[in-house]
């Protein structure tokens, strides 16, 4: 009891930090290029967990709703088939929406979603095989964002999808790197209860191709993750000095759109 009395403020502060971590903020390291160039492998971001609902800390029990997903939001969610893995994608279909793809062109409720070649390609500087990829600016019913299409897939079946309707309680989510994203086109709809938050802010970004396998793994256990984080930390700086790894200073402190 004496310990509790003497450390009441510390205990309250720790409890508050845990509550914020589990109910307000979700840290996330982007493991793949499926959302390039909006999100790049190695981006460290914060997601607002309470953007859509507020849950009891350390549980998935929803206390109350705080908002609705808007078309174009970049969302974090438990993968429907493998809930231990967190995906980050763009919500392009809301409940009731009709979604289709024709030759890589997105249609929402029968309306063609316009996209135009983006005039500058600076954001593509560190994207693999960038020479064969086109960068577009897509206008998703008022939400403008980058999209990449790979010329290798010009006539691929993945560029086509018959019209489907998003059921109530679900979302349709895809990656901005359309030809290199495993998303709703393959495994179906995202249940609303799987939402973990809205991606908001990149606080740090770096990339080291020499530790690519550990950085891009989405199936590591907690001990393995701790080990690889330590490995990446001590491997990154020698590679950085040699010019084989880099910090993306231009991305640090940017909001996700």
VOKE-457249 format. One record per residue (C-alpha): residue number from 1; residue in three letters; x, y, z. Coordinates in steps of 0.05 Angstrom, whole numbers, m for minus. Each point is the difference from the previous one (the first is absolute). Example, Ala and Ser with C-alpha at 12.3 -4.5 7.8 and 13.67 -1.06 7.14 Angstrom:
2
{num->1 residu->ALA px->246 py->m90 pz->156}
{num->2 residu->SER px->27 py->69 pz->m13}
REM end
This chain:
257
{num->1 residu->UNK px->0 py->0 pz->0}
{num->2 residu->UNK px->57 py->47 pz->16}
{num->3 residu->UNK px->29 py->m10 pz->m70}
{num->4 residu->UNK px->m68 py->16 pz->m31}
{num->5 residu->UNK px->m8 py->64 pz->41}
{num->6 residu->UNK px->70 py->24 pz->m16}
{num->7 residu->UNK px->m6 py->m14 pz->m74}
{num->8 residu->UNK px->m73 py->17 pz->m14}
{num->9 residu->UNK px->16 py->53 pz->m52}
{num->10 residu->UNK px->49 py->m45 pz->m36}
{num->11 residu->UNK px->m51 py->m57 pz->m2}
{num->12 residu->UNK px->m54 py->46 pz->m26}
{num->13 residu->UNK px->47 py->27 pz->m54}
{num->14 residu->UNK px->19 py->m70 pz->m23}
{num->15 residu->UNK px->m73 py->m21 pz->m1}
{num->16 residu->UNK px->m17 py->62 pz->m41}
{num->17 residu->UNK px->56 py->m15 pz->m50}
{num->18 residu->UNK px->m26 py->m71 pz->m9}
{num->19 residu->UNK px->m70 py->26 pz->m9}
{num->20 residu->UNK px->24 py->49 pz->m54}
{num->21 residu->UNK px->40 py->m55 pz->m34}
{num->22 residu->UNK px->m57 py->m50 pz->m3}
{num->23 residu->UNK px->m58 py->47 pz->m12}
{num->24 residu->UNK px->26 py->63 pz->m34}
{num->25 residu->UNK px->65 py->m11 pz->m39}
{num->26 residu->UNK px->24 py->m60 pz->m40}
{num->27 residu->UNK px->74 py->0 pz->m22}
{num->28 residu->UNK px->14 py->m37 pz->m64}
{num->29 residu->UNK px->60 py->m16 pz->m44}
{num->30 residu->UNK px->m18 py->m7 pz->m74}
{num->31 residu->UNK px->25 py->m69 pz->m20}
{num->32 residu->UNK px->m13 py->m2 pz->m76}
{num->33 residu->UNK px->m7 py->45 pz->m60}
{num->34 residu->UNK px->m74 py->m13 pz->m12}
{num->35 residu->UNK px->m17 py->73 pz->17}
{num->36 residu->UNK px->57 py->32 pz->m39}
{num->37 residu->UNK px->12 py->57 pz->m9}
{num->38 residu->UNK px->m49 py->24 pz->54}
{num->39 residu->UNK px->34 py->m46 pz->50}
{num->40 residu->UNK px->68 py->m30 pz->m11}
{num->41 residu->UNK px->33 py->m61 pz->30}
{num->42 residu->UNK px->34 py->23 pz->64}
{num->43 residu->UNK px->m48 py->58 pz->14}
{num->44 residu->UNK px->m16 py->5 pz->75}
{num->45 residu->UNK px->m69 py->29 pz->10}
{num->46 residu->UNK px->m52 py->14 pz->53}
{num->47 residu->UNK px->m72 py->m19 pz->m10}
{num->48 residu->UNK px->m57 py->31 pz->38}
{num->49 residu->UNK px->m34 py->m60 pz->32}
{num->50 residu->UNK px->m60 py->40 pz->23}
{num->51 residu->UNK px->m15 py->29 pz->m69}
{num->52 residu->UNK px->m59 py->m46 pz->m9}
{num->53 residu->UNK px->m14 py->m29 pz->69}
{num->54 residu->UNK px->24 py->m1 pz->72}
{num->55 residu->UNK px->17 py->m68 pz->31}
{num->56 residu->UNK px->15 py->m24 pz->69}
{num->57 residu->UNK px->76 py->0 pz->7}
{num->58 residu->UNK px->34 py->m66 pz->m19}
{num->59 residu->UNK px->m66 py->m28 pz->m27}
{num->60 residu->UNK px->m40 py->3 pz->m64}
{num->61 residu->UNK px->m64 py->18 pz->37}
{num->62 residu->UNK px->m30 py->63 pz->m31}
{num->63 residu->UNK px->m27 py->50 pz->50}
{num->64 residu->UNK px->m27 py->49 pz->m51}
{num->65 residu->UNK px->9 py->24 pz->m71}
{num->66 residu->UNK px->38 py->64 pz->m13}
{num->67 residu->UNK px->m5 py->7 pz->m75}
{num->68 residu->UNK px->m11 py->m33 pz->m68}
{num->69 residu->UNK px->52 py->m23 pz->m50}
{num->70 residu->UNK px->1 py->48 pz->m59}
{num->71 residu->UNK px->15 py->m22 pz->m71}
{num->72 residu->UNK px->75 py->9 pz->m10}
{num->73 residu->UNK px->21 py->m8 pz->73}
{num->74 residu->UNK px->64 py->m39 pz->11}
{num->75 residu->UNK px->m20 py->m52 pz->52}
{num->76 residu->UNK px->35 py->m51 pz->44}
{num->77 residu->UNK px->m38 py->m65 pz->12}
{num->78 residu->UNK px->8 py->m73 pz->20}
{num->79 residu->UNK px->8 py->m42 pz->m63}
{num->80 residu->UNK px->m65 py->m38 pz->m9}
{num->81 residu->UNK px->34 py->m67 pz->m13}
{num->82 residu->UNK px->59 py->9 pz->47}
{num->83 residu->UNK px->m23 py->46 pz->57}
{num->84 residu->UNK px->68 py->m2 pz->34}
{num->85 residu->UNK px->26 py->42 pz->m58}
{num->86 residu->UNK px->m16 py->75 pz->m8}
{num->87 residu->UNK px->m12 py->27 pz->m70}
{num->88 residu->UNK px->1 py->72 pz->m23}
{num->89 residu->UNK px->m40 py->17 pz->m62}
{num->90 residu->UNK px->m45 py->54 pz->m29}
{num->91 residu->UNK px->m75 py->m7 pz->9}
{num->92 residu->UNK px->m30 py->10 pz->m70}
{num->93 residu->UNK px->m67 py->m33 pz->12}
{num->94 residu->UNK px->m50 py->16 pz->56}
{num->95 residu->UNK px->m62 py->m41 pz->19}
{num->96 residu->UNK px->m48 py->0 pz->m59}
{num->97 residu->UNK px->52 py->23 pz->m51}
{num->98 residu->UNK px->7 py->m38 pz->m66}
{num->99 residu->UNK px->74 py->m11 pz->m19}
{num->100 residu->UNK px->31 py->m25 pz->m65}
{num->101 residu->UNK px->66 py->4 pz->m39}
{num->102 residu->UNK px->7 py->3 pz->m76}
{num->103 residu->UNK px->70 py->0 pz->m29}
{num->104 residu->UNK px->26 py->27 pz->67}
{num->105 residu->UNK px->m51 py->56 pz->3}
{num->106 residu->UNK px->m41 py->4 pz->64}
{num->107 residu->UNK px->m75 py->9 pz->m4}
{num->108 residu->UNK px->m41 py->19 pz->62}
{num->109 residu->UNK px->m76 py->m4 pz->m7}
{num->110 residu->UNK px->7 py->0 pz->m75}
{num->111 residu->UNK px->43 py->63 pz->m1}
{num->112 residu->UNK px->70 py->m4 pz->m30}
{num->113 residu->UNK px->51 py->25 pz->50}
{num->114 residu->UNK px->46 py->47 pz->m38}
{num->115 residu->UNK px->75 py->m5 pz->5}
{num->116 residu->UNK px->53 py->37 pz->m38}
{num->117 residu->UNK px->75 py->m10 pz->m9}
{num->118 residu->UNK px->35 py->40 pz->54}
{num->119 residu->UNK px->50 py->48 pz->m33}
{num->120 residu->UNK px->58 py->m10 pz->49}
{num->121 residu->UNK px->28 py->m66 pz->25}
{num->122 residu->UNK px->43 py->23 pz->59}
{num->123 residu->UNK px->m40 py->m42 pz->48}
{num->124 residu->UNK px->20 py->m62 pz->m40}
{num->125 residu->UNK px->75 py->7 pz->11}
{num->126 residu->UNK px->7 py->m61 pz->46}
{num->127 residu->UNK px->m54 py->m45 pz->m28}
{num->128 residu->UNK px->23 py->m66 pz->m31}
{num->129 residu->UNK px->m5 py->m7 pz->m76}
{num->130 residu->UNK px->m27 py->71 pz->m4}
{num->131 residu->UNK px->17 py->5 pz->m74}
{num->132 residu->UNK px->m56 py->m46 pz->m19}
{num->133 residu->UNK px->m52 py->32 pz->46}
{num->134 residu->UNK px->m46 py->59 pz->m13}
{num->135 residu->UNK px->m19 py->50 pz->55}
{num->136 residu->UNK px->m70 py->28 pz->0}
{num->137 residu->UNK px->m41 py->48 pz->41}
{num->138 residu->UNK px->m68 py->m31 pz->11}
{num->139 residu->UNK px->m61 py->41 pz->20}
{num->140 residu->UNK px->m41 py->m47 pz->44}
{num->141 residu->UNK px->m65 py->40 pz->2}
{num->142 residu->UNK px->37 py->61 pz->27}
{num->143 residu->UNK px->58 py->m36 pz->35}
{num->144 residu->UNK px->63 py->8 pz->m41}
{num->145 residu->UNK px->56 py->m49 pz->10}
{num->146 residu->UNK px->57 py->m36 pz->m37}
{num->147 residu->UNK px->m10 py->m65 pz->m36}
{num->148 residu->UNK px->54 py->m43 pz->m34}
{num->149 residu->UNK px->m13 py->m47 pz->m58}
{num->150 residu->UNK px->54 py->m49 pz->m25}
{num->151 residu->UNK px->5 py->m6 pz->m75}
{num->152 residu->UNK px->15 py->m75 pz->7}
{num->153 residu->UNK px->m73 py->m10 pz->20}
{num->154 residu->UNK px->m34 py->40 pz->m56}
{num->155 residu->UNK px->m44 py->m59 pz->m22}
{num->156 residu->UNK px->3 py->m40 pz->64}
{num->157 residu->UNK px->m65 py->m30 pz->30}
{num->158 residu->UNK px->14 py->41 pz->63}
{num->159 residu->UNK px->m17 py->63 pz->m40}
{num->160 residu->UNK px->m72 py->m24 pz->m7}
{num->161 residu->UNK px->m55 py->m13 pz->51}
{num->162 residu->UNK px->m74 py->m8 pz->m11}
{num->163 residu->UNK px->m45 py->47 pz->38}
{num->164 residu->UNK px->m13 py->m21 pz->72}
{num->165 residu->UNK px->m40 py->35 pz->55}
{num->166 residu->UNK px->30 py->13 pz->68}
{num->167 residu->UNK px->m47 py->m30 pz->54}
{num->168 residu->UNK px->m21 py->37 pz->62}
{num->169 residu->UNK px->53 py->m2 pz->55}
{num->170 residu->UNK px->57 py->m9 pz->m49}
{num->171 residu->UNK px->51 py->39 pz->m41}
{num->172 residu->UNK px->38 py->m11 pz->m65}
{num->173 residu->UNK px->74 py->17 pz->8}
{num->174 residu->UNK px->57 py->0 pz->m50}
{num->175 residu->UNK px->73 py->22 pz->m3}
{num->176 residu->UNK px->22 py->62 pz->m39}
{num->177 residu->UNK px->54 py->m44 pz->m33}
{num->178 residu->UNK px->m57 py->m34 pz->m37}
{num->179 residu->UNK px->39 py->m55 pz->m35}
{num->180 residu->UNK px->40 py->m19 pz->62}
{num->181 residu->UNK px->m53 py->m2 pz->54}
{num->182 residu->UNK px->m35 py->m60 pz->32}
{num->183 residu->UNK px->m66 py->31 pz->18}
{num->184 residu->UNK px->m76 py->m4 pz->m5}
{num->185 residu->UNK px->4 py->m20 pz->m73}
{num->186 residu->UNK px->29 py->m66 pz->23}
{num->187 residu->UNK px->m27 py->m15 pz->71}
{num->188 residu->UNK px->m64 py->40 pz->2}
{num->189 residu->UNK px->m30 py->52 pz->46}
{num->190 residu->UNK px->27 py->30 pz->65}
{num->191 residu->UNK px->m48 py->m8 pz->59}
{num->192 residu->UNK px->m10 py->65 pz->38}
{num->193 residu->UNK px->18 py->m35 pz->66}
{num->194 residu->UNK px->69 py->m14 pz->m29}
{num->195 residu->UNK px->18 py->74 pz->m3}
{num->196 residu->UNK px->60 py->21 pz->42}
{num->197 residu->UNK px->1 py->74 pz->m19}
{num->198 residu->UNK px->15 py->52 pz->m53}
{num->199 residu->UNK px->72 py->11 pz->m23}
{num->200 residu->UNK px->16 py->73 pz->16}
{num->201 residu->UNK px->73 py->19 pz->6}
{num->202 residu->UNK px->70 py->m25 pz->m20}
{num->203 residu->UNK px->48 py->15 pz->57}
{num->204 residu->UNK px->62 py->m35 pz->m29}
{num->205 residu->UNK px->20 py->m35 pz->m64}
{num->206 residu->UNK px->62 py->m39 pz->m20}
{num->207 residu->UNK px->18 py->m57 pz->m45}
{num->208 residu->UNK px->56 py->m51 pz->m3}
{num->209 residu->UNK px->m4 py->m51 pz->m56}
{num->210 residu->UNK px->50 py->m44 pz->37}
{num->211 residu->UNK px->m51 py->m14 pz->55}
{num->212 residu->UNK px->m59 py->m3 pz->m47}
{num->213 residu->UNK px->m23 py->m70 pz->20}
{num->214 residu->UNK px->m8 py->17 pz->74}
{num->215 residu->UNK px->m31 py->69 pz->m14}
{num->216 residu->UNK px->m53 py->m28 pz->m47}
{num->217 residu->UNK px->m20 py->m60 pz->41}
{num->218 residu->UNK px->m71 py->4 pz->27}
{num->219 residu->UNK px->0 py->m67 pz->37}
{num->220 residu->UNK px->54 py->9 pz->53}
{num->221 residu->UNK px->m14 py->m17 pz->72}
{num->222 residu->UNK px->12 py->53 pz->53}
{num->223 residu->UNK px->69 py->m29 pz->21}
{num->224 residu->UNK px->20 py->m5 pz->m73}
{num->225 residu->UNK px->m23 py->72 pz->m12}
{num->226 residu->UNK px->41 py->25 pz->59}
{num->227 residu->UNK px->61 py->m37 pz->m26}
{num->228 residu->UNK px->m7 py->27 pz->m71}
{num->229 residu->UNK px->m12 py->71 pz->24}
{num->230 residu->UNK px->66 py->m4 pz->37}
{num->231 residu->UNK px->34 py->m32 pz->m60}
{num->232 residu->UNK px->m27 py->54 pz->m47}
{num->233 residu->UNK px->22 py->55 pz->47}
{num->234 residu->UNK px->73 py->m23 pz->3}
{num->235 residu->UNK px->2 py->m20 pz->m74}
{num->236 residu->UNK px->m32 py->64 pz->m26}
{num->237 residu->UNK px->52 py->52 pz->22}
{num->238 residu->UNK px->62 py->m34 pz->m31}
{num->239 residu->UNK px->m41 py->m9 pz->m64}
{num->240 residu->UNK px->m22 py->73 pz->4}
{num->241 residu->UNK px->73 py->23 pz->7}
{num->242 residu->UNK px->18 py->m42 pz->m62}
{num->243 residu->UNK px->m58 py->30 pz->m39}
{num->244 residu->UNK px->m37 py->m66 pz->m4}
{num->245 residu->UNK px->m58 py->23 pz->43}
{num->246 residu->UNK px->m36 py->66 pz->8}
{num->247 residu->UNK px->m45 py->42 pz->43}
{num->248 residu->UNK px->m58 py->31 pz->m38}
{num->249 residu->UNK px->2 py->69 pz->32}
{num->250 residu->UNK px->m52 py->27 pz->m48}
{num->251 residu->UNK px->m52 py->m48 pz->28}
{num->252 residu->UNK px->12 py->13 pz->74}
{num->253 residu->UNK px->m56 py->40 pz->31}
{num->254 residu->UNK px->m48 py->m7 pz->m59}
{num->255 residu->UNK px->m75 py->m14 pz->4}
{num->256 residu->UNK px->m28 py->m59 pz->m38}
{num->257 residu->UNK px->m51 py->18 pz->m54}
REM end
